Amino acid sequence: MVTFDHEKLEVYRVAVEYADAADRIAAKLKTGNAHIRDQLRRASDSIVNNVAEGAGEFQPQEKARFYRMALRPG
């Protein structure tokens, strides 16, 4: 089995746990809060994706850019 660089990072594993928790919370929101549910899911997925993309970058400036995006509040 192939292990990607981002899968070795603790921050990636924590981000995935956060996204899972955000998804469970979003699932419990009432129908009238669909926009909040959507934003919560998109923001948590964005953190996971930016950490993974940053780990795959070789240029230090690009790597830092993805990590900065992962840190931004949704």
TORRODREN-696731 format. One record per residue (C-alpha): residue in one letter; x negated, y, z. Coordinates in nm, 4 decimals, always signed. Each point is the difference from the previous one (the first is absolute). Layout:
% residues N
<pt "A", <X, Y, Z>>
...
//
This chain:
% residues 74
<pt "M", <+0.0000, +0.0000, +0.0000>>
<pt "V", <-0.1303, +0.3436, -0.0928>>
<pt "T", <-0.0172, +0.2632, +0.2752>>
<pt "F", <+0.0028, +0.3592, -0.1192>>
<pt "D", <-0.2088, +0.2684, +0.1699>>
<pt "H", <+0.3035, +0.1821, +0.1384>>
<pt "E", <+0.1247, -0.3191, +0.1676>>
<pt "K", <-0.3150, -0.0042, +0.2147>>
<pt "L", <+0.0777, +0.3427, +0.1471>>
<pt "E", <+0.1711, +0.0209, +0.3373>>
<pt "V", <+0.1683, +0.3237, -0.1073>>
<pt "Y", <+0.1601, -0.1854, -0.2913>>
<pt "R", <+0.1355, -0.2722, +0.2281>>
<pt "V", <+0.1393, +0.2625, +0.2385>>
<pt "A", <+0.1555, +0.1890, -0.2913>>
<pt "V", <+0.1733, -0.3191, -0.1169>>
<pt "E", <+0.1317, -0.0587, +0.3539>>
<pt "Y", <+0.1249, +0.3597, +0.0056>>
<pt "A", <+0.1716, -0.0431, -0.3384>>
<pt "D", <+0.1678, -0.3175, +0.1255>>
<pt "A", <+0.1213, +0.1806, +0.3139>>
<pt "A", <+0.1193, +0.2967, -0.2081>>
<pt "D", <+0.1931, -0.2394, -0.2231>>
<pt "R", <+0.1703, -0.1606, +0.3017>>
<pt "I", <+0.0940, +0.3445, +0.1331>>
<pt "A", <+0.1220, +0.1147, -0.3421>>
<pt "A", <+0.2194, -0.3093, -0.0295>>
<pt "K", <+0.1796, +0.0984, +0.3210>>
<pt "L", <+0.0841, +0.3532, -0.1157>>
<pt "K", <+0.3600, +0.0694, -0.0873>>
<pt "T", <+0.1070, +0.0381, -0.3614>>
<pt "G", <+0.0343, +0.3754, +0.0310>>
<pt "N", <-0.3745, +0.0191, +0.0582>>
<pt "A", <-0.1090, -0.1559, -0.3289>>
<pt "H", <-0.2326, +0.2931, -0.0755>>
<pt "I", <-0.1782, -0.0460, +0.3345>>
<pt "R", <-0.0230, -0.3766, -0.0526>>
<pt "D", <-0.1493, +0.0541, -0.3455>>
<pt "Q", <-0.2500, +0.2599, +0.1200>>
<pt "L", <-0.1132, -0.2177, +0.2921>>
<pt "R", <-0.0613, -0.2966, -0.2281>>
<pt "R", <-0.1753, +0.2043, -0.2687>>
<pt "A", <-0.2249, +0.1775, +0.2521>>
<pt "S", <-0.1072, -0.3199, +0.1739>>
<pt "D", <-0.0643, -0.1738, -0.3334>>
<pt "S", <-0.2049, +0.3003, -0.1112>>
<pt "I", <-0.2326, -0.0377, +0.2989>>
<pt "V", <-0.0627, -0.3662, -0.0832>>
<pt "N", <-0.0559, +0.0760, -0.3695>>
<pt "N", <-0.2366, +0.2915, +0.0605>>
<pt "V", <-0.2163, -0.2006, +0.2407>>
<pt "A", <-0.0195, -0.2835, -0.2531>>
<pt "E", <-0.0822, +0.2359, -0.2867>>
<pt "G", <-0.2614, +0.1807, +0.2077>>
<pt "A", <-0.1696, -0.3288, +0.0869>>
<pt "G", <-0.0251, -0.0820, -0.3699>>
<pt "E", <-0.1654, +0.3276, -0.0940>>
<pt "F", <-0.3760, +0.0205, -0.0511>>
<pt "Q", <-0.0333, +0.3771, -0.0295>>
<pt "P", <-0.0251, +0.1454, +0.3537>>
<pt "Q", <+0.2094, +0.3064, -0.0872>>
<pt "E", <+0.2825, -0.2102, -0.1460>>
<pt "K", <-0.0148, -0.2452, +0.2906>>
<pt "A", <+0.0293, +0.2906, +0.2459>>
<pt "R", <+0.2881, +0.1497, -0.2001>>
<pt "F", <+0.2092, -0.3172, +0.0300>>
<pt "Y", <-0.0765, -0.0296, +0.3703>>
<pt "R", <+0.1014, +0.3648, +0.0522>>
<pt "M", <+0.3303, -0.0703, -0.1778>>
<pt "A", <+0.0598, -0.3005, +0.2266>>
<pt "L", <-0.0427, +0.2265, +0.3033>>
<pt "R", <+0.2504, +0.2614, -0.1172>>
<pt "P", <+0.3335, +0.0118, +0.1779>>
<pt "G", <+0.2927, -0.1154, -0.2149>>
//
